[in-house]
Amino acid sequence: MARQASKSGLLFSEPDWDFKTLSRVHEAIEAIAIEELHLDVYPVQMEIISSQQMLDAYSSVGMPLMYRHWSFGKHFLYQELLYRKGGRGLAYELVINSNPCIVYLMEENTMALQALV
């Protein structure tokens, strides 16, 4: 199917993602943003994380380096309890608008979701 996708001009055709496809889609989106929309964009640092790591990012306000405080652990346990009981889902991605822009993507996302977020 990947051959069909490249012959038809599609960037991908399968729901499963890999780093090569993710990079190719990002380059195409970045080219549209710069060349057609004339946007100024920062370089993107993509991080693929698990649901447990996303819960950890929630509790530390998404910052990669953050001071330690007991309230972050309390917030983590609360978010984890809600997630495990099905009371709350997780975000598909978390973005820190910095230079470079840090993007945390969930490993459970399909390729279409990875491209959209």
C-alpha positions as CSV (number, residue, x, y, z in Angstrom):
1,M,0.0,0.0,0.0
2,A,2.9,2.4,0.6
3,R,3.8,2.1,-3.1
4,Q,0.2,3.0,-4.0
5,A,0.4,6.0,-1.7
6,S,3.6,7.3,-3.4
7,K,2.2,6.7,-6.9
8,S,-1.0,8.5,-6.2
9,G,0.8,11.5,-4.6
10,L,-0.4,10.7,-1.0
11,L,2.0,11.1,1.8
12,F,0.7,8.0,3.6
13,S,-2.0,5.4,3.3
14,E,-1.7,3.2,6.4
15,P,-2.9,4.1,9.9
16,D,0.3,3.0,11.5
17,W,3.1,5.5,11.6
18,D,6.9,5.3,11.6
19,F,9.5,8.0,12.0
20,K,10.3,8.2,8.3
21,T,6.7,8.8,7.4
22,L,6.3,11.3,10.3
23,S,9.3,13.2,9.1
24,R,8.1,13.2,5.5
25,V,4.7,14.6,6.5
26,H,6.2,17.2,8.7
27,E,8.5,18.4,5.9
28,A,5.5,18.7,3.5
29,I,3.4,20.6,6.1
30,E,6.4,22.9,6.9
31,A,6.9,23.6,3.2
32,I,3.3,24.7,2.8
33,A,3.5,26.9,5.9
34,I,6.7,28.6,4.7
35,E,6.2,28.8,0.9
36,E,2.5,29.1,0.4
37,L,1.3,30.7,3.7
38,H,4.5,32.8,4.3
39,L,4.6,31.9,8.0
40,D,7.6,32.2,10.2
41,V,8.0,28.9,11.9
42,Y,10.4,27.7,14.6
43,P,12.2,24.4,14.1
44,V,10.2,21.5,15.6
45,Q,11.5,18.9,18.1
46,M,9.1,16.0,18.1
47,E,9.0,13.7,21.1
48,I,6.9,10.5,20.9
49,I,5.7,9.6,24.4
50,S,3.5,7.0,26.1
51,S,0.3,7.6,28.0
52,Q,2.2,7.5,31.3
53,Q,4.7,10.1,30.1
54,M,1.8,12.3,28.9
55,L,0.2,12.1,32.4
56,D,3.6,13.1,33.8
57,A,3.8,16.1,31.3
58,Y,0.3,17.1,32.5
59,S,1.4,17.2,36.1
60,S,4.6,19.2,35.4
61,V,2.7,21.7,33.2
62,G,4.4,20.3,30.1
63,M,7.8,21.9,30.8
64,P,10.7,19.6,30.1
65,L,12.7,21.0,33.1
66,M,10.6,21.9,36.1
67,Y,11.3,22.4,39.8
68,R,10.0,19.6,42.0
69,H,7.0,20.2,44.2
70,W,4.7,17.9,46.1
71,S,1.6,19.3,44.3
72,F,2.8,17.9,41.0
73,G,2.6,14.4,42.4
74,K,-0.8,15.1,43.8
75,H,-1.9,16.4,40.4
76,F,-0.4,13.3,38.6
77,L,-2.3,10.9,40.9
78,Y,-5.5,12.7,40.3
79,Q,-5.1,12.7,36.5
80,E,-4.0,9.1,36.4
81,L,-7.0,8.0,38.5
82,L,-9.4,9.8,36.1
83,Y,-7.6,8.3,33.0
84,R,-7.6,4.8,34.4
85,K,-11.3,4.9,35.3
86,G,-12.2,6.3,31.8
87,G,-13.4,9.6,33.2
88,R,-10.9,11.6,31.1
89,G,-8.9,10.9,28.0
90,L,-5.5,12.3,27.2
91,A,-4.5,14.9,24.7
92,Y,-3.2,13.8,21.4
93,E,-0.3,16.2,21.7
94,L,1.2,18.8,23.9
95,V,3.1,21.7,22.4
96,I,5.5,24.1,24.1
97,N,5.8,27.2,22.0
98,S,9.6,27.8,22.3
99,N,12.5,27.9,20.0
100,P,12.8,25.1,19.0
101,C,9.1,24.2,19.4
102,I,8.8,21.0,21.5
103,V,5.9,18.7,20.5
104,Y,5.0,15.7,22.6
105,L,3.0,13.2,20.4
106,M,1.2,10.2,21.8
107,E,2.6,6.9,20.5
108,E,-1.0,5.5,20.3
109,N,-2.0,8.1,17.7
110,T,-2.7,7.0,14.2
111,M,-0.7,8.5,11.3
112,A,-3.6,10.8,10.4
113,L,-3.8,12.1,14.0
114,Q,0.0,12.6,14.1
115,A,-0.2,14.7,10.9
116,L,-3.2,16.7,12.2
117,V,-1.8,17.6,15.5
